[in-house]
Amino acid sequence: MQRKFSLVAAALALVGASAFAQSQGVSKTEITLGSIQDLSGPLAGFGKQVRLGMMLRVDEANEQGGVNGRKLRLQVEDSGYDPRKAVLAAQKLVNQDKIFAMVGHIGTAQNMAAMPVQFQKNVINFFPVTAAREMYDPFHRLKYSFAATYYDQMRQAVPMLVKEKNAKKVCSMYQDDEFGLEVFKGAEEGLKSIGMTFAEVTTYKRGATDFASQMQKLASSQCDFVVMGTIIRETIGGIATARRLGFNPTFLGSSAAYTDLIHKLGGPAMNGLYAAMQVQHPYLDEASQPIRFWANKYKTKFNEDPTVFSVYGYNAVDAFIRAATKAGANLSTDSFIKAMDTMVIPADIFGSAEMTFGPQKRLGSNASRLSQIQDGRWKVVSPYFASK
């Protein structure tokens, strides 16, 4: 009896150890990934593009046999760009769909609201589509971010462009939330480095559509340079309002304003806008043959033109595949993290900077560069500058 009891106890211990080691979302044949996008709110344009980019890379991988023999399954939920809905979406993905990792979740406040739900169940937050510092700082073993932060983008770009333009009165309009504040603080620190401060500052609430009072305030202050902590419609609405007022300063946005929707929806009034960026826009007639080939493949599959946000989604899944492949057949959260600890992701066809990760390094790259809308399309106008 004693021997039988010992054997049963040993068997139960092995089962327990196996269950403990196995991460949710990984079966013999499948890896389940989750993503939260804005498919119905103010960033629905971005959210759709990220989702399609992710789907393209998932389909490519599955057509080639998956990752170490496992097919990828992508579950996407809509947050409507509302942090409260993001929490509900995360709860569904983590607790019902049993995802292995959250990939490409869009939005700063939305990620911050959802991460505690994920971390409680040991679910990785991988390459969120936001450049907020909170995506990697403070350090957490389950956080991985891919791009220079809004803070660092502005801290480097603002003084460089202010000096180039010989601007005298620098002002700002930003969204009154975590995202907008990151842009503003980075710009403020950048101005401080060249002995300047903001001459005027104005804000707006998330979802606002009328920017007349804000632009009148900046115009009255005779600002000749405006830092925009804005996304799509706020960038378009703000600049279009300024043009109608005869107010034409240099406008600079973060990578959140770097999208073809700005010039497609805003028209000629958007010419001259600068934005920090990493990824070259994938125009269908781009001179680079690899970009042109990729863009036309996307167009053929989804019957619409790709954008930089399509690339963000595509690259997020691609990076996940690289790490999961490196982790080997026994994929778990721990083996994935171990693989990421020595991961180097080389520069790609879109001009992204090389990314490196380590045991205490959860931001792939802090380098960014500038693009400007010229004649209705984005043109890269600066080399990379990295935060010191």
C-alpha positions as CSV (number, residue, x, y, z in Angstrom):
1,M,0.0,0.0,0.0
2,Q,2.8,2.3,0.9
3,R,4.6,1.6,-2.4
4,K,1.3,2.2,-4.3
5,F,0.8,5.5,-2.5
6,S,4.3,6.6,-3.3
7,L,3.8,5.8,-7.0
8,V,0.5,7.6,-7.1
9,A,2.0,10.6,-5.4
10,A,4.9,10.7,-7.8
11,A,2.5,10.5,-10.8
12,L,0.5,13.3,-9.4
13,A,3.6,15.4,-8.9
14,L,4.7,14.8,-12.5
15,V,1.2,15.8,-13.7
16,G,1.3,18.9,-11.5
17,A,4.7,19.9,-12.7
18,S,3.7,19.4,-16.3
19,A,0.6,21.5,-15.9
20,F,2.6,24.2,-14.2
21,A,5.2,24.3,-16.9
22,Q,2.7,24.4,-19.8
23,S,1.5,27.9,-20.6
24,Q,-2.0,28.5,-21.7
25,G,-2.6,29.1,-25.4
26,V,-0.2,26.4,-26.5
27,S,-1.4,23.0,-27.6
28,K,0.2,20.3,-29.7
29,T,-1.1,21.9,-32.9
30,E,-1.8,25.5,-32.2
31,I,-0.7,28.8,-30.6
32,T,-3.4,31.2,-29.7
33,L,-2.6,34.9,-29.9
34,G,-4.9,37.8,-28.9
35,S,-5.0,41.4,-29.9
36,I,-7.2,44.3,-28.9
37,Q,-7.9,46.9,-31.6
38,D,-10.0,49.9,-32.0
39,L,-12.5,48.8,-34.7
40,S,-15.3,51.2,-33.9
41,G,-13.9,54.3,-32.3
42,P,-11.7,57.3,-33.2
43,L,-8.7,55.0,-34.1
44,A,-10.8,52.5,-36.1
45,G,-8.7,53.4,-39.2
46,F,-5.5,52.4,-37.4
47,G,-7.1,49.3,-35.7
48,K,-8.3,47.8,-39.0
49,Q,-4.9,48.3,-40.6
50,V,-3.0,46.7,-37.7
51,R,-5.4,43.7,-37.7
52,L,-5.0,43.2,-41.5
53,G,-1.2,43.4,-41.2
54,M,-1.3,40.8,-38.4
55,M,-3.6,38.5,-40.4
56,L,-1.3,38.7,-43.4
57,R,1.7,37.5,-41.4
58,V,-0.3,34.8,-39.6
59,D,-1.6,33.4,-42.9
60,E,1.9,33.4,-44.4
61,A,3.3,31.5,-41.4
62,N,0.4,29.0,-41.4
63,E,0.8,28.4,-45.2
64,Q,4.5,27.5,-44.4
65,G,3.5,25.0,-41.6
66,G,3.3,27.3,-38.6
67,V,5.8,27.7,-35.8
68,N,7.6,24.5,-35.0
69,G,4.7,22.6,-36.3
70,R,2.0,24.6,-34.5
71,K,-0.4,26.8,-36.5
72,L,-1.2,30.4,-35.3
73,R,-4.7,31.3,-34.3
74,L,-5.4,35.1,-33.9
75,Q,-8.3,36.3,-31.8
76,V,-9.1,40.0,-32.1
77,E,-11.4,42.1,-29.8
78,D,-12.6,45.6,-30.2
79,S,-12.0,48.2,-27.5
80,G,-13.5,51.2,-29.3
81,Y,-10.5,53.1,-27.9
82,D,-12.1,52.9,-24.5
83,P,-9.9,51.7,-21.6
84,R,-12.9,50.2,-19.8
85,K,-13.8,48.1,-22.9
86,A,-10.1,47.2,-23.2
87,V,-10.3,45.6,-19.8
88,L,-13.4,43.6,-20.8
89,A,-11.7,42.5,-24.0
90,A,-8.6,41.5,-22.1
91,Q,-10.7,39.4,-19.7
92,K,-12.3,37.6,-22.5
93,L,-9.1,36.9,-24.4
94,V,-7.1,35.9,-21.3
95,N,-9.8,33.9,-19.4
96,Q,-12.1,32.5,-22.1
97,D,-9.9,32.3,-25.3
98,K,-6.9,31.4,-23.2
99,I,-4.4,33.3,-25.3
100,F,-0.7,32.7,-25.0
101,A,0.3,36.4,-25.7
102,M,-1.3,39.7,-26.4
103,V,0.2,41.0,-29.6
104,G,-0.1,44.5,-31.1
105,H,-2.7,45.9,-28.7
106,I,-3.4,49.5,-29.8
107,G,-3.6,52.5,-27.5
108,T,-1.7,53.8,-24.5
109,A,-4.5,54.1,-21.9
110,Q,-6.0,50.8,-23.2
111,N,-2.8,48.9,-22.7
112,M,-2.3,50.3,-19.3
113,A,-5.8,49.2,-18.3
114,A,-5.5,45.7,-19.8
115,M,-2.0,44.7,-18.7
116,P,-2.9,43.9,-15.1
117,V,-5.5,41.4,-16.3
118,Q,-2.9,39.7,-18.5
119,F,-0.1,39.7,-16.0
120,Q,-2.3,38.0,-13.4
121,K,-2.4,35.0,-15.8
122,N,1.2,35.2,-16.9
123,V,0.3,36.5,-20.4
124,I,2.9,38.5,-22.3
125,N,2.2,42.0,-23.6
126,F,4.1,41.9,-26.9
127,F,4.8,44.8,-29.2
128,P,1.8,47.1,-28.3
129,V,1.0,49.7,-30.9
130,T,1.8,52.6,-28.8
131,A,5.1,54.3,-28.1
132,A,4.4,55.1,-24.4
133,R,7.2,54.5,-21.9
134,E,4.9,52.5,-19.7
135,M,5.0,49.7,-22.3
136,Y,8.5,48.8,-21.0
137,D,9.1,50.9,-18.0
138,P,8.9,50.1,-15.1
139,F,10.5,46.8,-16.0
140,H,8.2,43.8,-16.1
141,R,9.3,40.4,-17.5
142,L,6.1,40.2,-19.5
143,K,6.5,43.5,-21.3
144,Y,8.1,43.9,-24.8
145,S,8.0,47.2,-26.8
146,F,9.3,47.8,-30.3
147,A,9.7,51.5,-31.0
148,A,11.1,54.7,-29.7
149,T,8.8,56.3,-27.2
150,Y,6.7,59.4,-27.9
151,Y,8.7,61.0,-25.1
152,D,12.1,60.3,-26.8
153,Q,10.8,61.0,-30.3
154,M,9.9,64.6,-29.2
155,R,12.8,65.0,-26.9
156,Q,15.1,64.5,-29.9
157,A,13.1,65.9,-32.8
158,V,11.8,69.1,-31.3
159,P,15.1,70.9,-30.6
160,M,16.6,69.6,-33.9
161,L,13.7,71.0,-36.0
162,V,13.2,74.1,-33.9
163,K,16.8,75.1,-34.6
164,E,16.5,74.1,-38.3
165,K,13.4,76.4,-38.6
166,N,14.8,79.1,-36.4
167,A,11.5,79.1,-34.5
168,K,11.0,81.8,-31.8
169,K,7.7,80.8,-30.2
170,V,7.1,77.1,-29.7
171,C,3.6,76.0,-28.6
172,S,1.7,72.8,-28.2
173,M,-1.8,71.3,-28.6
174,Y,-2.1,67.8,-27.1
175,Q,-4.7,65.2,-26.2
176,D,-5.5,65.4,-22.4
177,D,-4.6,61.8,-21.6
178,E,-1.5,59.5,-21.1
179,F,-0.7,59.6,-24.8
180,G,-0.8,63.4,-25.2
181,L,1.1,64.0,-22.0
182,E,4.0,61.8,-23.2
183,V,4.3,63.8,-26.3
184,F,4.1,67.1,-24.4
185,K,6.6,66.1,-21.7
186,G,9.2,64.9,-24.3
187,A,8.9,68.1,-26.2
188,E,9.2,70.1,-23.0
189,E,12.4,68.3,-22.1
190,G,13.7,68.8,-25.6
191,L,13.1,72.6,-25.5
192,K,14.8,72.7,-22.1
193,S,17.9,71.3,-23.7
194,I,18.2,74.3,-25.9
195,G,17.2,76.9,-23.3
196,M,13.6,77.3,-24.4
197,T,10.1,76.8,-22.9
198,F,6.6,76.6,-24.4
199,A,5.2,80.0,-25.2
200,E,1.6,78.7,-25.1
201,V,-0.1,75.3,-24.4
202,T,-3.6,74.1,-25.1
203,T,-5.3,70.7,-24.7
204,Y,-8.5,68.9,-25.8
205,K,-10.4,65.9,-24.5
206,R,-10.2,62.5,-26.3
207,G,-12.8,62.3,-29.0
208,A,-13.0,66.1,-29.6
209,T,-13.9,67.3,-33.1
210,D,-13.8,71.1,-32.8
211,F,-10.4,72.8,-32.4
212,A,-11.3,76.4,-33.2
213,S,-10.7,77.7,-29.7
214,Q,-7.4,75.9,-29.4
215,M,-6.0,77.2,-32.7
216,Q,-7.3,80.7,-32.1
217,K,-5.4,80.7,-28.8
218,L,-2.2,79.6,-30.5
219,A,-2.6,82.0,-33.4
220,S,-3.2,84.9,-30.9
221,S,0.1,84.0,-29.2
222,Q,1.9,84.2,-32.7
223,C,3.3,80.7,-32.4
224,D,5.6,79.8,-35.3
225,F,6.1,76.1,-34.3
226,V,3.4,73.8,-32.9
227,V,4.0,70.4,-31.3
228,M,0.9,68.2,-31.9
229,G,0.1,65.5,-29.3
230,T,-2.6,64.3,-31.7
231,I,-3.6,61.2,-33.6
232,I,-5.7,61.1,-36.8
233,R,-8.8,63.4,-36.9
234,E,-7.4,65.7,-34.3
235,T,-4.3,66.3,-36.4
236,I,-6.4,66.9,-39.5
237,G,-9.0,69.0,-37.7
238,G,-6.4,71.1,-35.9
239,I,-4.2,71.9,-38.9
240,A,-7.3,72.5,-41.2
241,T,-8.6,74.9,-38.6
242,A,-5.3,76.7,-38.5
243,R,-5.1,77.0,-42.2
244,R,-8.6,78.6,-42.3
245,L,-7.5,81.1,-39.7
246,G,-4.4,82.0,-41.9
247,F,-2.3,80.4,-39.1
248,N,0.7,78.6,-40.7
249,P,3.4,77.6,-38.2
250,T,5.6,74.5,-38.5
251,F,3.6,71.5,-37.3
252,L,5.3,68.5,-35.8
253,G,3.6,65.3,-34.6
254,S,4.7,62.1,-33.1
255,S,4.6,58.7,-34.8
256,A,0.9,58.5,-33.8
257,A,0.2,61.1,-36.6
258,Y,2.4,59.3,-39.1
259,T,-0.3,57.7,-41.3
260,D,-1.5,58.1,-44.9
261,L,-5.0,58.9,-43.5
262,I,-3.7,62.4,-42.7
263,H,-3.0,63.4,-46.3
264,K,-5.8,61.2,-47.8
265,L,-8.5,62.7,-45.6
266,G,-6.9,66.1,-44.9
267,G,-5.9,66.9,-48.5
268,P,-3.4,69.7,-49.5
269,A,-3.8,71.5,-46.2
270,M,-1.7,68.8,-44.6
271,N,1.3,69.5,-46.8
272,G,4.3,70.5,-44.6
273,L,3.4,68.5,-41.5
274,Y,6.4,66.7,-39.9
275,A,6.1,63.5,-37.9
276,A,8.6,61.3,-36.1
277,M,8.6,57.8,-37.5
278,Q,10.5,54.5,-38.0
279,V,8.8,52.6,-40.8
280,Q,8.8,53.9,-44.4
281,H,5.3,54.2,-45.7
282,P,4.5,51.2,-48.1
283,Y,3.1,53.1,-51.1
284,L,2.1,50.7,-54.0
285,D,4.4,52.6,-56.4
286,E,7.3,52.9,-53.9
287,A,10.7,52.9,-55.6
288,S,12.0,50.1,-53.4
289,Q,11.1,46.8,-55.1
290,P,10.7,44.7,-51.9
291,I,8.3,47.3,-50.4
292,R,6.4,47.5,-53.6
293,F,6.1,43.7,-53.8
294,W,4.8,43.5,-50.2
295,A,2.4,46.4,-50.7
296,N,0.9,44.8,-53.7
297,K,0.6,41.4,-52.0
298,Y,-1.4,43.1,-49.2
299,K,-3.5,45.0,-51.7
300,T,-4.3,41.7,-53.5
301,K,-5.3,40.0,-50.3
302,F,-7.4,42.7,-48.7
303,N,-8.4,44.9,-51.7
304,E,-7.1,48.1,-50.0
305,D,-3.8,49.9,-49.8
306,P,-1.5,49.0,-46.9
307,T,-0.2,51.7,-44.4
308,V,2.4,52.0,-41.8
309,F,0.0,50.6,-39.3
310,S,-0.4,47.5,-41.5
311,V,3.4,47.2,-41.2
312,Y,3.2,47.5,-37.4
313,G,0.8,44.6,-37.2
314,Y,2.8,42.5,-39.7
315,N,6.1,43.2,-38.0
316,A,4.6,42.5,-34.5
317,V,3.5,39.0,-35.5
318,D,6.8,38.5,-37.4
319,A,8.8,39.3,-34.3
320,F,6.7,36.9,-32.3
321,I,7.3,34.2,-34.8
322,R,11.0,34.7,-34.6
323,A,11.1,34.4,-30.8
324,A,8.6,31.5,-30.7
325,T,10.7,29.6,-33.3
326,K,13.8,30.3,-31.3
327,A,12.1,29.1,-28.1
328,G,11.8,25.6,-29.7
329,A,9.2,22.9,-29.6
330,N,8.6,23.2,-25.9
331,L,7.0,26.7,-26.1
332,S,6.1,28.2,-22.8
333,T,6.1,31.7,-21.4
334,D,9.5,31.0,-19.7
335,S,11.1,29.6,-22.9
336,F,9.7,32.5,-24.9
337,I,11.3,35.0,-22.5
338,K,14.6,33.1,-22.6
339,A,14.6,33.4,-26.4
340,M,13.8,37.1,-26.3
341,D,16.7,37.7,-23.8
342,T,19.2,37.2,-26.6
343,M,16.9,38.3,-29.5
344,V,18.3,40.6,-32.3
345,I,15.8,41.6,-35.0
346,P,17.6,43.0,-38.0
347,A,16.6,46.1,-40.0
348,D,13.8,45.2,-42.5
349,I,12.7,46.3,-45.9
350,F,10.7,49.2,-44.4
351,G,13.8,50.8,-43.0
352,S,13.0,49.9,-39.3
353,A,16.0,50.2,-37.0
354,E,17.6,47.0,-35.7
355,M,16.1,45.9,-32.4
356,T,17.8,44.1,-29.6
357,F,16.5,42.7,-26.3
358,G,18.0,41.4,-23.1
359,P,17.2,40.2,-19.6
360,Q,16.8,43.8,-18.5
361,K,16.1,45.4,-21.9
362,R,12.4,45.4,-23.0
363,L,12.5,48.2,-25.6
364,G,13.8,47.0,-28.9
365,S,15.0,50.4,-30.2
366,N,14.9,54.0,-29.2
367,A,15.8,55.4,-32.6
368,S,13.4,57.4,-34.8
369,R,13.6,59.8,-37.7
370,L,11.5,62.4,-39.4
371,S,9.1,62.3,-42.4
372,Q,7.2,65.3,-43.9
373,I,4.1,65.4,-46.1
374,Q,5.2,66.8,-49.4
375,D,2.9,66.9,-52.4
376,G,0.4,64.6,-50.7
377,R,2.7,61.8,-49.5
378,W,5.1,61.1,-46.7
379,K,8.8,61.6,-47.6
380,V,11.6,60.6,-45.2
381,V,13.6,63.8,-44.5
382,S,16.1,62.9,-41.8
383,P,18.4,60.0,-40.8
384,Y,17.8,58.2,-37.5
385,F,18.5,59.9,-34.2
386,A,18.7,57.8,-31.1
387,S,18.0,59.0,-27.5
388,K,21.0,59.3,-25.3
